[in-house]
């Protein structure tokens, strides 16, 4: 099952004494701040959850899987996630 933004808003609404509009505003504000941080090239560390990092990838050789032809893949920027030890242990049932 996938947790959607609407599900997250509903969980915030159910957990805290907020209206639906306030819960939506809280979730939207958190996502806006998080996106802004990553867009600026900064890491986002959420203690007990994990760390989102912005990484620059160099151009590299690749191949078209349909034809087998070699090609160059452009340089790009990606976001990576590394879970905290606490989250990793909970996922693994430890």
N, C-alpha and C positions, 0 to 999 in steps of 0.2 A: 504494500500500500504506500502511496505517496502522500506526504503532507503538503498541502497547497497553502498559498497565502491566505485564502479564505478560511481554511482549517485553523491556521495559526491565529488569525483574528478571532475566530470563535473560541479557541482555547484561552486566549487572553481575556476575552469578554467573560467567560465562565469562571476564570480563576480570580479575577480582580473585580472590585466594585466599580466598573466602568460601563459607560453606555457603549453600544456597538460603534458609534461614530468615534468615540474616544479610543476604543480598542483599535480601530482601523488606523487612526492617526498615530498611535504609538508604534504599531507595526510598520507603517509607511515611513515614519521618522527614522526608525532603526535601520531599515533597508536603504533609505536615502543617505544616511551617514556612512553606512558600510560601503555602499557603491562609491561614494565620493572619496573615501579613504583609498580604496583599491584603484580608482581611476587616477588618483594623484601618484600612484606607484608605491604607496605605503603598505606595510603589512597590517593585518587586522588580527589581534590576539584576543581571544575570548577565554579567559581562565576557566579551566575545567571542561572546556569544549574543544578548542583547537586553534590553529593558526592558519589564516589565509595569507598566502604570499604571492606577490607579483613577480614573475620570472620572465626574463628575455631569452628567447631561443634563437640560436644562430641559424642562418640558412643551411640547408642540408640536402644531400642527394636522396631522392626517393624513386619510386617506380609506380607506374600506372598498373594497378592490379588486373585490369581487363586486357591490356595489350602487352604488358611487360616492358614498355618503353621507359627508359631512364628519364628523370626530370629533376629540376631543382625546386625545392620547396622554399618559399620566402621566409625571411626572418619574421618572427611574430612574438607577441606578448601573451602569456597565459597566466591564469590564476590556479594555484595549487592549494590543496588543503592537507594539513597534517593534524590528525586528531591528537588530543592530549592523552597522556597515559591513563587518566581517570576514565575518559570516554572509551578508549580502546579496551580497558579492562571490563567495563560494563557491557560492551558489545560482545566480548568473548565470554561473558558469564563468570568472570573471576571476582 
